[in-house]
Amino acid sequence: MKRKNYKVRIKLIFETTMDHSQTSMKKAQEDVNRVLTDYLKNRKLNILSLCEDKPPRIIYKVEKKYDEKGN
């Protein structure tokens, strides 16, 4: 039986809540976004430690991967 190549797309959705006080909602969002962006840039950190509420939701999609000939 011949093996076929498939492309698998995986989407992880992490949901958590974070309390933050700031003078406006927009500034609070910017602060949290900056903290999360800096956190994710450091590859040694574990993102699961940020989201202790629930495990991530995993959505995946499998598609057949075609070569140049269309096979």
C-alpha positions as CSV (number, residue, x, y, z in Angstrom):
1,M,0.0,0.0,0.0
2,K,1.4,3.4,-1.1
3,R,1.8,6.0,1.6
4,K,0.2,9.4,0.9
5,N,1.2,12.7,2.3
6,Y,-1.4,14.8,4.2
7,K,-1.2,18.3,5.5
8,V,-2.6,18.7,9.0
9,R,-3.5,22.1,10.3
10,I,-3.7,22.5,14.1
11,K,-5.2,25.4,15.9
12,L,-4.8,25.7,19.6
13,I,-7.1,28.0,21.5
14,F,-6.1,29.0,25.0
15,E,-8.6,30.9,27.1
16,T,-7.9,32.4,30.5
17,T,-8.8,35.5,32.4
18,M,-6.4,38.1,33.7
19,D,-7.2,40.9,36.1
20,H,-5.3,44.2,35.3
21,S,-6.0,47.7,36.5
22,Q,-5.2,50.6,34.2
23,T,-6.7,54.1,33.4
24,S,-8.5,52.8,30.4
25,M,-9.6,49.5,28.8
26,K,-7.5,50.2,25.8
27,K,-4.3,50.7,27.9
28,A,-5.1,47.5,29.9
29,Q,-5.4,45.5,26.6
30,E,-2.1,46.9,25.3
31,D,-0.4,46.1,28.6
32,V,-1.6,42.5,28.6
33,N,-0.9,42.1,24.9
34,R,2.7,43.3,25.4
35,V,3.2,40.9,28.4
36,L,1.8,37.9,26.4
37,T,3.8,38.8,23.3
38,D,7.0,39.1,25.3
39,Y,6.2,35.8,27.1
40,L,5.6,33.9,23.8
41,K,8.8,35.2,22.3
42,N,10.8,33.4,25.0
43,R,10.8,29.8,23.7
44,K,11.9,28.3,27.0
45,L,8.7,29.2,28.7
46,N,5.7,26.9,28.9
47,I,2.5,28.5,27.7
48,L,0.4,25.9,29.6
49,S,1.6,27.5,32.8
50,L,-0.3,30.7,31.8
51,C,-3.6,28.9,31.3
52,E,-4.3,26.8,34.3
53,D,-8.1,27.2,34.1
54,K,-8.7,24.6,31.3
55,P,-6.6,22.6,28.8
56,P,-6.5,24.2,25.4
57,R,-9.1,23.5,22.8
58,I,-7.6,21.7,19.8
59,I,-9.0,22.1,16.3
60,Y,-7.5,20.2,13.5
61,K,-8.1,19.8,9.8
62,V,-6.6,17.1,7.5
63,E,-6.1,17.8,3.8
64,K,-4.5,15.8,1.1
65,K,-1.1,17.3,0.1
66,Y,-0.8,17.4,-3.7
67,D,2.6,17.3,-5.5
68,E,3.5,19.4,-8.5
69,K,1.7,16.9,-10.8
70,G,-1.6,17.2,-9.0
71,N,-1.4,13.7,-7.6
